[in-house]
Amino acid sequence: MFYRSMLVPNSDGILTLPFGSSPEMSLVTCDHRQWLSSPSTFDLTLIREFYENFASAASLCADAETEKLCRTVLVQLAEPVICDGVLQEWTQPHTEGEPGHRHRSPLAAFCPGTYYSKDSNPGMTDAMECLLEKRLSLGGRMSTAFSYAWDAQILARLGRGDDAYAMLKRFWQIHALDNGMLTTNDYNGKNGGIAWFSGTKVVQVEAQIASAAAISELFYQDMQGLIRLLPALPKDIPDGSLSGIRGRGGVICDLTWKGGQLESFCMTVSKDGVYRIVIPEPEFLLSDNGTCENGIAFVEC
């Protein structure tokens, strides 16, 4: 109800917000910085993902009226803007106050969100990847532990395992303490502290959580009803195994790989159904209760 009360139709009848902002990214107007802007990609995509999740929940609860209301908003909601192949921070042109900022807010509905994916919307995903490259090229030295982990997870979802692994190794070397906690030290390449606490190693608890997610998604991804095994395996980890990783819907998966190829996998599920799995050699790995179509295995459990 709150989101719906905030959304207004533009001249084309598309639902949008009257204003917006993007976390820590200011605009430059007449040589001054400001924080309120035209609707931001961050706000619009979070609203879009929220309504999608709410509609799915309503469907599970057999609440047809609420689901219909959510789907109606989704159809009318404004889309993010892409210009010259790059996803824009806001829906109207603005000069970014910090083009290399370490936050990836416009990419939130791709990662850690799941509304956008390479399968469902490759054009949007390509534009998001271009924005990430722009940020990294202009502000690679401005990362902290959390933003390294976020970048690593984004790169894993893009299937760029080598780049994701390099990002992980870099921030573990710079930010990891002896007890495994991660810090914000080395902000802006200063090798010791951040601007607000010079020389102090400030722990970023969320970086531990984010790094676990980034590491796991090198080997297992589960989004939009599609399970991917070894979707971003780095060449530096040609052999290995993973056990007990839990996916959406109560799936538990064990897998082993050798020479950069999936060798075996085992799924344990908490409910009956057909599970869609992307695996390198489905005709070799599937048991009798599975079929393969266009590189996707349909396994009945």
N, C-alpha and C positions, 0 to 999 in steps of 0.2 A: 504493500500500500504506500509505503514511503517512496520507493523508487517511482511508482506510477504517478504519484503526486508531483514528483520533480520533473518528469519528462513532459516536454511540450512539442507540438508540431511546428516544423519550420514551414517555409513558403511552399514546399513541395509535399507537405503532409507527412513528412518523415519525422518520427519521434526522436528528439535529441534533448540535451540538457541546455539550460539557459547560459551556463558558464561552466568552467572547469579549472583544474590545475593538474600538474604532474609532479609527483613527489620529488622535491629538491631540484627540480629543473625550472629555472626562472626564464622569463622572456626579456628581451632587450627592446625597449621602446623609447625613442627619442633620447638615447644615451642613458636611460634609467632602467633598472630592473623592476619587474613586476611579477606577481605570482598567479593572479587570476587571468584566465584566458578564455578563448573559445573552448567548447567541450574537448576534453583530452581523450586520446586513445585509451589510456589507462582506465578512466571512468566508464567509457562506453563498453569496453570489452569485459570489464568486471560485471557490469549490469547484464550484458548478454550471457555470460557464463552462469550468473546467478539464476536468471530466468530459465535457462536450459536445465539446470539442476533442479529447480523448483518444479518445472513441468514433469521431469522424470519422477520426482518424488510423488507428485500428485497422481501420476499414472499408476505407480505401485500401490497407492492408497485408494485406487478406484475413484478418485475425485475428478470426474470428467470436466466439471465446470471450472475448477481452478486450472487444470491443465489447458483448457481452451483459452482462458484469459492470458496465461503465460505465452502460449504459442502465438496469440494475436499480437502481443507486444514484440515478440521476437521478429515477426514478419515486418513490422513497421519500424523497428529500431535502426538508427543510423549506423552505417558501417565506418570503420576507420578509413583514413585517406591515404592513398599511395601516390607518391609523386616521383617521377623518374625512377621507378622501380624500388623506391625506399619508403617504408612505412613512416608516416609522419607522427610527431609527438602530439599534435593537436589537429583539429579538423579544419582550421584555417591557417594560412601561412603565417609563421612567426619566426623571429630570429631567436635561436636558442641561446640562453645565457651561458651555458656550459656544454658545448657540443660533445665533449668526450666524457660526460658524467658516467660514473660507475653503476648507477641504478639502471635496471632494465624494465622499468614500469610498463612501457608500451607492449612488452612481450609477455605480460603476466598471464594472459589467457591462453598462451601457448605453453608456457612453463613458468611456474609450476601448474598452471591451469591446463585443461585438456580440451577446451572448446575448439581450438584450431589445431590441425595436425597436417603433416605432409600428405596424408591420404585424403582428408576431407577438403582441404583448401590449399593446394600447393602454391597458388599465386600469392596468397597472403603470407604463407610461410616463407617463400622466397623473399618477399619484401621485408619480413622480420629479420631474416638472415642478413640482408643488406644493411639494415639499421644496426644490427650487432657489429658488423664489420666496421661500419663508420665509427661507432662508439670506441671500439678497440683501437682503431688506427689513431684516434685523436686523444684517447685518454687511458692507454694501457697502464700507465704508471700510477693511476689514481685509485686502483682497486684496493679493497680490504679483504679479509678472509671470507666474509659472507659473499661478496660480489664475485670472487674467484670461483666459489662453489656454485653460485647461480650460473655463471658463464659456462662452467663445466657441464652442468645439467642441460642447459640449452643446447650446447654443442653435441651432447650425447643424443638428444632427441632429433637433432638434425642429421644423425648418422655419422658425425665426424669424430669417431672414437679417438684417433691419434691426437687431434687438437684438444679434445676434452681431457685426455690423460695427461697431456703436457700442462694444461692449466692446473690440474689437480696436483701434479708433482711440484709445480712452481710454488703454489701457495702453501703446500705442506712444508716445503723447505724454508719458506720465509716466516710462516705464521704459527707453526706447531711448537708448543712447549713440551717439556719432557713428560708431562702427565697427559699429553694428547689433547689438551685444550687448545683452542685456536684464538688468535689475537688479531687486533687491527694494526699491529705495528707495520712499519714500512709504507704507511700511507703516503702517496705521492712521491715514492722513491726516497724517503728520508731515512730509512734504515734505523728505526729506533722508536718512533712514536707517531702520534697523529697530531693534527693541528691543535686540538683542544686539550691534549694531555701529553705534552712534549716529553719524550723519553720514557713514557709509561706504556707497558703492554696491557691494553685493555681487552679482556676476554669477550669474545663474541659467541655466546652460547648457541645462537641460531646457526652459526657456521658449522658446528658439529652435525646438526640435523641435516642441513643442506648438503654437506659433503657426503653423508651416508646415502642420500637420495641420488646424488650425482654419480657415485661409484656404482650403485646397484643398477642404474639405468644404462651403464655400459653393456650389461649382460642380459638384462631383462626389462622389458617395457610392456605396460598393459594400459591401453587407452582406447576409448571409443569401441569397446568390445573386441579388440584385436590384441592378441598377445604376440610379442616379438621376442625371439630368443637370439641372443648375441647380436643385437641391432647395431652396436657401435663398438665392437671388439677391437681394442688397440693392437697394433702389430707387435708391441712390446710384451704382450701377454698371450703368446700363441697357445699355451697349454694351461689348463686350470679346471676348477670345478666350483660350483656354487650350490649350496643346499639350504633348504628351508626358507627360500624367499617367498613372501606372501604377496599375492596379487589381489586385484579387486574381485569381489564375489567369493572370497574365501579360498581362492586357489593357492596351493602350495607347490612350488616347483623346485626340483633338483636337476642340475644339468652339468655335463662335463664336455670339454672341448680339447682338441689336440690338433696341432699344426694349423691353428687358426680356423678349424672347422668343427662344427657341432658333432660330438661323438654319440651322445645319448641324452635323453631327458625323461623325467618321470613327473607326472602331475597327480596331485591328490586334491580332490574337490569336495566341497561341503554340500553341494546340491547337484542334482542331475541336470543335464543340459548338453547342448552342442557348443564346443569351444573352438574359436577360430585362432589358429596359431600360424605365424609366419616362421618357417624353418628352412634351412638351406637345401636339404635333401629329403623332402617329405616321402618320396616313394621308398626310400631306404629306412627311414626312421619310424614310419607309422605302423601301428599294429593293425589287426584285422578290422577294428571298429572305426577306422578313420578313412577319409577320402581326401583327395587333393584337387584343387581347382585354382588355376592362375597363381600358383605359388603359395596359396593359403591352404593349410590343412584344417579340415573340419573333423574334430575328434569328439565322438559321443561318449560322455561319461555318466 
